[in-house]
Amino acid sequence: MPAVHASSVLCNVHLTSLISSFQDGLFEDLRKLFALRRQLQATATRSSEVNVEIEFDGHVFTLAMAPRQSSWLQKLLKLAMLQFETAWVCHVLVCVPSAATPQLVDIAAKHGDRPMLDLLHARGVRGTTDALDLAKSLPIVEYLHAHQYTCTTAAMDIAASRGALDILHFLHTARTEGCTVHAMDFAAANGHLDVLAFLHAERQEGCTRRAMELALQRRHDHVVAFLVRHHPYQSA
């Protein structure tokens, strides 16, 4: 009788699934990926890359694997992030937390992926100055600022080039890194008159002759008029 009870317990599918859910290890699809990498190691050179197909969540995408490099998985995750395959990245990090890198944080910040940022921060992974420099939305900039990220002058310069006045205003008022003359040059090149007006009124860096040259080349007449009026010494 005890054997019957033991058998009923051990053969209980739901109980087995519950117990196995607490086990460490790789998901079945990742086991195949790791096995493929081992197979490719035998024939690949140190620098060679092989395109591999990843099937996940009902669709297939292709990533370039360098099977003989120790950082092969980290590079796969970076490529997946760049292709917006963030669900697969999360799937991998559940099994292999050590694969998380600062570069993933930087990409998540650039793409405005708050859930991925939360996941990586929960695992103790922080990005580089690129995270704040390249962030494209104000909520992400504020999030990184609250998490005490540092940045460079590139943050304001890039925001100016994109016409992101909200980010520019925040960085000007909340941060001390400042910008360079490239901020006005880039804004002029891309026709962002509101950004030019803000930088002229609030900052002291000014611009170079390149601002006028690029505005003329791209026929931003409103920008040209602004520069002639406010920065005539760069317009001659």
N, C-alpha and C positions, 0 to 999 in steps of 0.2 A: 504493500500500500504506500509506504513512504516513497518508493521508486516512482510510483504513478504520479504522486504529488510533485516530486522533483521534475519529472518529465514535463508536466503541464506548465510548470513555472518556466523552465528553460526553453520551452517551445512557444512561449507566449510572444508573439510578434511585437505587440505594443510595448511590453516590458523591455524586450531586447532593444528596441529602437530608443526607448527612453534612456537606458543605461549607456548605449553607444554614443548618444548625443553628448555625453560628458567626456568622451575620450579625446585625447590629442591625436593629431595625424592629419593626413591629406584627404580632401574630398576625392572621389573616384576620378573626376575629370582632371584634377591636378596630378593624380598619380600617373595618368597617361602622358601628361606634359613632361613630368620629370623623367619618365621612362624614355620618351622621345629624345630628350636632351642627352641622356646617357648613350643612346644609340648614335646620335650625331657626333658626340665627342670623339668617337673612334676614327672618323673620316675628316672632320673639319680641321682647318688650320687655326692658328691662334686668333687671327683677325677676321676670319670668314664669318659671314652671316647667312642664315637660312630662313626663308619665309615659312612660317608655320601658321596653320589655320587653327583658330580658337573657336570652339562652339560653346556658346553660353546663352542661356535665357532665350532660346528660340532663334538665334541668328548666329552667323559666322563672320568673323573678321580676321584679318591677316596681320601678323606682327613679325618683325625681323628679329630672329634669335641669334646670338653669338654664343654657341654652346660651350666653347672652351674658356670663356671668360667667367671669372668667379662672380661677377656682378650681373650675370645674364638675366636673372629674374628681376632685379631692380630696373634694368634697362627695358625689359618687357613691360613692366608696370608703367614706366615713364611714357613709353610709346602708346600704351593703352589710354593713359590720361590725355595725351595729346589728341587722340582720336575720340575722346569723350566716352570711352568705354569704362566709366567710373564704377558701374555695378560690378563688373568683373574684377576690378582692382580691389574693391571692398571684399569680394568673395575670396580673393587670394590672401588678403591681409588677415582674415579670420584665422586661416591656417598657418600663415607664415608672417607673424607680426614683425619679425626682424627685417623683412623686405622693405619696410617703409623707410623712405629717405627724405631729406630736406627738399629735394627737387620736386617731390610729389606735392609738398605743401605749396611751393612756389607756383606750380601749374594750377593747383586748385584755386589759389588766390587769383591768378590771372583769369581763370575761367569763371570766377564767382561762385564756386562750388562750396557753399557753407557746410553742408553735411559732411563732405570729405574733410574739410578743415577741422570740424569737430572730432571726427574719427581719428585723424592723425594726431591732433593735440591730446586726445584722451590716451593715446599710446605714447605720449611724451616726445613726439617728433615735432620739431620746429623748423621753419623755413629759413632762408637766407634773406639778405636785404632785397633780393629780387621780388620777394612776395609783396612787399609794400610798394616797391618801385613800379611793378607791373600791374597791380590791382586795377581793374577797370570799373568798379562800382563803388559808390560811396559807402554802402553798408559794409562791404568787405574791408575797405580802408579803415573805417571806424572799428571794426572787429579786430583787425591786426594792431591798431593803435592801442586798443584796450588790453591786448595781450602783450604790450610792451615790445613790439617789433621795432627795429631800427630801419632806416632807409637812407638813401643818398639824395643828392640834388636831382638825380634822374627822375625821382617820383614827381616833382612839380614840372620838370621839363617835359616828361612824357604826357602828363595830364594836360598841359598846355597844348601840346601837339594834337591831342585828340579833341580839344574843345571841351574838356570835362571841367567846367567852371566850378561845379559843386565840390569836386575833389580838390581842385586848386585852392579854393577858399578855405576848406578844412585844413589842408596842409599848411597854408599860410598862417592861420590863426592858432592851430593846435600843435604845430611842430616847429622845430628850429633849424632844420637842415637847409631850408631856402631853395633857391634855384640858380640857374646861370643865365647868361645872355641867350642861350639856346631856347629858353622858354618863349621869349618874344619872337625869335627867329622862326621857330616851328609854328607858332600860332599864326604868324603872318603868312607863312608858306601855305597853310591850310585854310586861310580865310576866316579865322575865328576872331572877329572884331571885338566881341564881348570879352574875350580872354585878354586881348591886347589892351583894352581899356582898363581892365582890372589890374593887370601887371603894371601899366603905366601909373595908375593911381596909388597902388599899394606897395610896389617893390621898387628897388633902386638899381637893379642890375642893368636895365636898358636892353639894347639890342645891337646888332652889328649891321654892316651894309648888306649882309646876306638877307636880312628881313625884307628890305626893299627890292632886292634883285629877284627873290623868289615870288614875292607878291606881284611884281610886274610880269614875270614869266607866266604865271598862272592866271593873270588877268583878274586879280582881286582888287578891283578899282576902289572899293570902299576902304580896304586896308591901305592901299597906296595913299589915299587922301588923308587918312589918319596919321600915317607916318610922316608925310610931308608937313602936316600941321604940328605934330608933337615931337618929332625927331628929325628936324630938318638937317642936322649935321650928319645924319646917316643917309640922307636922301640925295645928296649932291653927286 
